[in-house]
Amino acid sequence: MAEDDEPETLERDPNTSDMFGAPPAPPPAPRAEESAAYTVIARKYRPRTFDDLYGQEAMVRTLRNAFASGRIAHAFMLTGVRGVGKTTTARLLARALNYDTDAVHEPSLDLREEGRHCRAIIEGRHMDVLELDAASRTGVNDMRELLDGVRYAPVEARYKVYIIDEVHMLSTGAFNALLKTLEEPPPHAKFIFATTEIRKVPVTILSRCQRFDLRRVEPDVIVKNLEMIAEKEGARVEAEGMLLIARAAEGSMRDAQSMLDQAIVQAEAGQTVTAASIRDMLGLADRAQTISLFEQVMRGQAGPAVETFRGLYNFGAEPGQVMLDLMDHTHGASVAKAIGPQALTLPKEQAARLAAVGAAVSAGNLSRIWQMLLKAHEEVRRAPDAAAACDMALIRLAYAADLPGPEEALKRLAAGDQLPSGPAPGGGGGGGGGVAAMGGGGGVTAQARVMTAPQEQADAVPTLNSFADVLALIKARRDIVLQLDVERYVRPISFRQGAIEYEPVPGGPNNLAQRLVARLKEWTGQPWLIAARGGGGTESRWEQDQREKQETRAEVESDPFVTAVMQAFPGAEIVSIRNIPLPEAPAAEALEDEEDEE
């Protein structure tokens, strides 16, 4: 075939993707994670202005006044627990120090309009804002390398800002290298430190910084922030679930936002995230059930309390967390007793139940239960079988709740009453800890019955026939301060019904007579005339006790046996003298029986 007859070679179609001219394949659809990387809530809703800092109004107010007056420190120390906004505040401060717009050319805390340097500082690529993680660069050489550029002026911004996070991790040499620069910094350099362990920072560093303690964020403030985030994310979460997250966060806004991020995926799209699912996610026991457990313990019902705990344990509640919840309920009942149920950040029904326990139990018993729970929590944490340790702790708490306190036991013994020995085998004992009737029972406990007679005796009007009776009455009424003052500073002259004359001991309180008059009138129901004279009084009770101790000591030291012992052991001294009761002599009838047997 001639060359002219050859078919004309077609050039390659630019739209083809292979050598055979096949049409180009459509590009693959991008995967979801490639199309848009997901940003977690804690980063997505990080504060961009000082107005967005939740719970730190005091610090913002101080900084705002300092910037407005031009009294800006050269070094700032930010301290607080994790998640309260230390690093975020440090970056906001770096933006505020270098804030510059068309209208503003000075440091300002009003960051609502983005300045020339704000975007670079936010993204961490600004040449004049250096951020150092002290946890990874702790050595003195790292600090010297960082500080070599301090003497040079900033390239673009107004100040060179050095942000050192977790500054307590620096070595001693690094702190010493930093010390001189902090003492005499150049005017264009600012330092911002952040730490969670303020006590590990040398005082020489602290004294050269303006310190701000970032507070834990209150649960109600955390709930408002979480509700705002949930609304923007299009998620629906029950209010009780929000409160559970806020309480579990323990004042950390970042922890709360991370928990909300995890809670949102607990339900399908468009469905409401329930409090039960959040409780399961956090590994928390049902608070209503732990309050029931607390009520059973305070009633002295050991058996039902163990059964309730095992039900919670089977549903996934941790024994240590149950102990912490019981401690929280003890604290709540004590606060409600002292202030009122409105002081509790709990739903009304739960707050009312804790307030009822607080009203029925004495403050002394609540304090003892708190101490026992502290020890029980440590035992549960260290025990090889945490559930068994929790069972034993609940049984011990139930028996302790049924026992009276030391002061109540003394009163009952003095009255000749029998003390309770613990709850009944069935688990339902009288609330010796003070709970009379909870849960609608309406019954009267054994303690209420036992305490009726002593209370009637206490209400009887006392009869005072001598000054010793006055001292005994003050002691019985447990007015410790008045008792100490009367025993030490009153030398009795004369006593009759309704009138006391005494010689005051130098150094006594000026209002002692007025206090004694008021108390005796309150306790006896009759007016008293108490007058101080210049002299003629006998010994005060304290002086009498001291004289008797000296006489007893002199008598012991003059004893021949004691004298021989002191001589046999040179350098020995008598530390204290105690009276040991002698064993009782056998009865005469017993001696006669023994003689008959012989």
Salt bridges, closest charged atoms under 4 A:
GLU33 OE2 - ARG31 NE 3.58
GLU34 OE2 - ARG31 NH2 2.74
ASP51 OD1 - ARG64 NH2 3.48
ASP100 OD1 - HIS105 ND1 2.91
ASP100 OD2 - ARG116 NH1 3.10
ASP102 OD1 - ARG116 NH2 2.67
ASP110 OD1 - ARG112 NE 2.82
GLU114 OE1 - ARG119 NH2 2.87
GLU123 OE2 - ARG119 NH1 3.97
GLU123 OE1 - ARG125 NE 2.51
GLU131 OE2 - ARG91 NH2 3.09
GLU145 OE1 - ARG137 NH2 3.73
GLU156 OE1 - HIS126 NE2 3.70
GLU166 OE1 - HIS168 ND1 3.42
GLU183 OE2 - ARG208 NH2 3.75
GLU184 OE2 - LYS180 NZ 3.99
ASP213 OD2 - ARG211 NH2 3.00
GLU233 OE2 - LYS44 NZ 2.97
GLU240 OE2 - ARG279 NH2 3.20
ASP255 OD2 - ARG82 NH2 2.92
ASP286 OD1 - ARG279 NH2 3.78
GLU295 OE1 - ARG353 NH2 3.10
ASP328 OD2 - ARG247 NH2 2.53
ASP328 OD2 - ARG287 NH1 3.30
GLU378 OE2 - ARG381 NH2 2.75
GLU378 OE2 - ARG382 NE 2.48
GLU379 OE2 - LYS375 NZ 3.85
GLU379 OE1 - ARG396 NH2 3.01
ASP391 OD2 - ARG310 NH2 3.21
ASP479 OD2 - ARG519 NE 3.03
ASP485 OD2 - ARG515 NH2 2.99
GLU501 OE2 - ARG533 NH2 3.40
GLU503 OE2 - ARG491 NH1 3.16
GLU522 OE1 - ARG519 NH1 3.11
GLU539 OE2 - ARG547 NE 2.87
GLU543 OE2 - ARG491 NH2 2.68
GLU551 OE2 - ARG547 NH1 3.09
GLU557 OE2 - ARG553 NE 3.22
